[in-house]
Amino acid sequence: MSPPWANDEAWHLQQALARTSFPPELNHALLTLAANAWKIMPRHGDFQRWQGVIDGLPACQPDALHLDQPVIHVGQAAQLSADERETLIAALQQLHPWRKGPFSLFGIEIDTEWRSDWKWQRLQDHITPLHGRRVLDIGCGSGYHLWRMRGAGAALAIGIDPTVLFAMQFRVFKHYARSQPVFHLPLGIESMPAACHCFDTVFSMGILYHRRSPVDHLLQLRELLRPGGELVLETLYIEGDGRQCLLPAGRYAKMRNVWFIPSPDMLECMLARAGFRHIRLVDASPTTTDEQRSTNWMRFESLADFLAPDDTGKTIEGYPAPRRAVFIASSPSG
C-alpha cells in the first residue's frame, strides 16, 4: 500500500519530467521506480509513527518559502500559537536524528548535525549555474541540498537515498511545497536506469568512500549525465601524491563502511580513467567540530567523539582526521 501522498507526488513528478523534456522511455522508467519505491516505504516499522508527524503538520499555508538562503525557511513563527509550536517541536523530534540542514519550520530552528550550508558555500561559485538544469543528487539525505539546488534555479531537482527516515524528513517540507519540482526517491544508485544520459548536473557528495568499487561508482555517475554534463564530486581525501590512498583495516572515524580514501591526485587520475574531462579541484578543507556536531536535533555521537582525544588531527583509530575535497568534472561530449 502506497503512502497517502504518493499519487499526488507521482502526478507532480510526471508533470516536472514532461516540462523538462525528459526522454519518454526514461520518464516511464523513473515514474515506475518512484511508485515502487514509495509503495515499499510503509513496510518500515516506524513508518506509521513518522507518517503521523506529516498528518499532524499545521494546516496553515506558509507565508514564506526561502530556498536560496543558508537556512531553508518555511513559514513564519507568527503563524503558530505557543501551544502549536510546542506540539510541532515534539512531533518533529519523532523524526530524530536530523543529520543535514539547517531548516526553519514556522520559526522552529532545526539545528542539524551538519552545517550543510557550509558545503554548499564552498562549491556554489564553482559549478555551472543551475538555472534551468535537470539535477540529480546521489545520497541526498533529507534533501537540504535539493532545496538549495531549486533555490539556485534548477528546473528539476531529484534526490535519491534509500533511507526511509530521510525520505520522511523530506516530506515535512515537501508538504508545504507540493508544486516545487523537487523530489526525493528512496532508491540507491544501483536502481537508476542504466545509461540514462539525461541529467545536466549530478552531485555525489559524501558517497564515494562508502562504495566498495569507487571507479564503478564514477562510471555510474558518468552514465547518468548527458554528454557534456557536469559532475560535482565531494568526498574524503588524504594528503599525498597520485600513488597514495587509505584503505582502513576496520572502521574509520567509527564508520564501518569506509572502503577507500584517495589522495586528490589519485582521485583526479580515477576521474580521468572513468572518462571525465576538464577535471578541477575547487576546494580541500578539514572537517571541523563546528561543521559536524551533536545538537538537540541529533543527540548521538558526532565528530568530536570520532577523533582521538589527545590528537584531533587523527581519528580515534589513528588515521588522519577527516578532510574533504570537491572536484568538478565534465562527461564526454560525445
N, C-alpha and C positions, 0 to 999 in steps of 0.2 A: 504493500500500500504506500502510495506516494505522500509526502508531506502536504499539508493543506495549501501551501503557497506554490507548489511545483507547477501546476498548469499555468498560472499567471506568469511565473518566471520563464517557462518554456515559450510562451507567446512573445514575451519581450525579447528573449534571445533570438527567436526566429525573425522578428522584425529588425533587430540590430544587425543580424547576419545579412539580411536582404539589403539593408541600406548601405552596407559597406561592400557590396558586390562579392560576397564570399562565393566561391565556386559551388554550383548546386549540389554536386555529389558530396563535397565536404560539408556543406550546410546540413544535409540529411544525416551524415555520419556523426557530426558533432551534436546535433539535436538528439539523436538516438543514444549516444554516450551519456549526455546530460540526463535524459529521462531515466535511464537505467541506474545511473549513479545516485540520483535523488531518491529513487524507489528503494534502494538498499539502506539509506540512512536510518529509517525508523527501526532497523534491527538492532541498532546500538542500544545498550542497556540504559543509558542516560537520556536517550532522545526525547522521551515524553516530558521529562523534567525540563530539559532545555527548551523544548517547544512551548512549554508553559511560560517561560520567560518572554518569548516572542508574542504569545497570545495576550500577555498582561501588559504589553507596552502601552504608554499613554496614547489615547486615540486622537489627540490633537495634531493638527497639521503643523509641522515645524516651520517657524518663520525665518529660518536661516539654514543654509546648506553651503558651507565653505569647504571646498576641496583643494584649494590652491595655497593653503597655509600649513605651517608645521603641525598644528593640531587640527584634525578633522572635526569640524563643528557641525552639529545637527541640532537645531532648535536653540532657544534661549532659556535661561534659568527662570525668567519671569513667567513662563508658560506653565509652570508646575507650582502647586501649593507645597508647603513644607512637608505635609504627610505624604503627598505623591512622590516627592523627591526621596524620602527615606524608603518608601516602598520600592521605588525603582532601583535604588542603590542595592538593597537586599536581593532583588531579583537578578541584577547584573552580576553580583558576586557568585550566583549559582553557576555562572559560566567561567569561573576561575579555573585555571590561571590565564590571565591576559598577557600574551607574550609580546606582540608587536603593536605599536601605536606611536604617538598618543591620540586619544579621542576625547571629544567633549559631547555628551548627550544631554540636552536640556540643562546645560550648566554643570553636569556631573563630570568631573575630570577623571578619566580613566588613565591613570599613570602606569603604563605598561612596563614590563621588564626591560624591553629595548627602547631606546630613543631612535626609532626607525627614521625619524625626520633627519637625523644626522647623516645617515647613509644616503638618503635622497639628496641632501645638500651637497654631498661630496661628488655626486655624479651628474646632477641635473644640468650643469653648464657645459658638459662634455658630450652628451648624447645628441643625436639628431632630434630637432624639435618634434614633439609627439603630435602636434596638431593634425587631425585628420587621419592618423595612422591606426592600423589594426595591431593591437599589442597583446602579447601573451606573457604572463608572469608564472614561472615554474616554481612550485613550492611557496605559494603566495601567503600562507598562514591565514590570518583573519582578514586580510585584504587591505591593510593600510596603504601599501604602495599602489594597489589598484586604484584607490580613490585619488591618490596623488597623480597617477597617470591620466585619469579622466580630468582632473583639475588642470593638467598641462595641455589638454585639448585632444586627447585620444578619442577617435570616433568609436572605438570598440576596445574594451579592456577585459580580457578573460584571464582569470587566475585558476590554476589547478593545484590542489593539495588534498591528499586522501584523508586528512584528519577531520573527523566529523565535528568535533568541538569547534575547530576553526571555522568550519562552514556555518555553524550556528551563530558564532560571534559575528560573522559577516552579515547574517540575516538581520541582526539587530539594526544595522544601518541601512541595509537594502530595504527594510520595511518602510523607511521614510523616503526612499529614493528609488521607487519601483521603476520609473521611466528612464533612469540613467542607464546607459549602455555599459554597465559594469556587472560582471558575472563571476561567481565562484562555483567551480565544478569539483566535487570531491573525488578527484581522479589522480593517479600517478602519471608521469610522463609516458610510461610504457603503454598506457591505454589510448594515447593520442593517435589519430590516423597516421599511418606511415607515409613518408614522402609528401607531407601536407603542402609545403612550399607556399604558404599563404599569409604569414604574418609579416608585417613591416618591421617590427621590433620584438625581440624575445629577450626577456630578462631571466637569468638564472642566478639567484643571489642566495648564498649560503647553502648550496646544494652539492656542488662538485665533490667536496671531500666526503660526502656521505655515499658516493657511488663506488661500487667495487671496481668498475671499469671506467675511469674518467674519460678516456678517449671515446669510448662508445657513447657516453653522455654528450660529448661535444658533437659527435656525428648526429645524434638525435636532434640536438638543437639546430644544427645546420639544415636538417630536413624539414624543420618547422618554419624556416624563414623563406620568404620569397627570394628570387635571385636579386642580389644587391641589398638585401635586408640587413638589419643591424642587430648584433648580439651585444648585450650588456651582461658581463660575467663578473660576479663578485664572489670571492672565495678566500679561505685561509691560505696563507703562504708562510714559508720560512725564508730567511735570508740565505743567499748562496748563489752559486753560478748555475749554468744550464745543466749540470750533472747532478744536482742535489735535490733530494726530496725527503720527506719524512713519512715512513710507514710505521705508525705506532704499534708496539708489540701487543698492547692491550687497549686500555682506554686512553683517550686524550681529553684533558680537562673534564674528566669524569664522564665523557661521552663514549658510549660503546661503539657507535657506528661511524667512526672516523677512519677512513682507509688510506688516504693519500693526500699529503700536503706538499705541493711542489714549491720550488723557488720561482720567482717571477720569470726568470729566463727560461726555465723548463716549461712553465705554463705557456709562454709565448711560442715555444717550439711545438708544444702539443696542439695549440690552436692552428698553427701553420700546417701541421701534418693532417689535421682534420679538414683542411681546405679553406680555412678562413683567410681573409686578406685585410690589409690596412689595420693591422693589429696595434693597439695603443694601450699602454699602461697609464691610466689617468689619475690613480690615487693609490697610495700604500700607507696604511695607518695602523697603529696598535689599537686593540680594543681595550677600552678603559672601563673601570668600575663606575664611571659617570654615565657611560653609554649603555651598559648592561648591568642591572642590579635588581635586587629584591625590592618590592613595593607592597603596599596594601592590596594591590590588584594581582600580585604574583608573589606569594608568600613562601615559595620553595627556595632552595639554594640557587644562587646565581654566581656570576663570575668571581666575586670575592672568595667564594668557597671552593672555586676550582683552581685557584692559584696557590703556589707554595707559600706557607705563612711567613717564612723567613726570606723569601726572594720572589717578589711579584713579577720578576722577569721570566719566571718559569711556571709551568703548570704544576699541580700537586704531584704529578707523576715524574716531574723532572724534565719535561720537554720545553722548548721555547714557548713563551706565553703567546696567546692568540694575536695575530696580525692579519689584516685583511687588505686585499688588493682588488681594484676594479679595473677590468680590461674592457675595451670596446673593440669590436671587430666586425667585418662585413662578410656576408656569404658571397660565394662566387656569383658573378653577374650572368652567367650562363654560357 
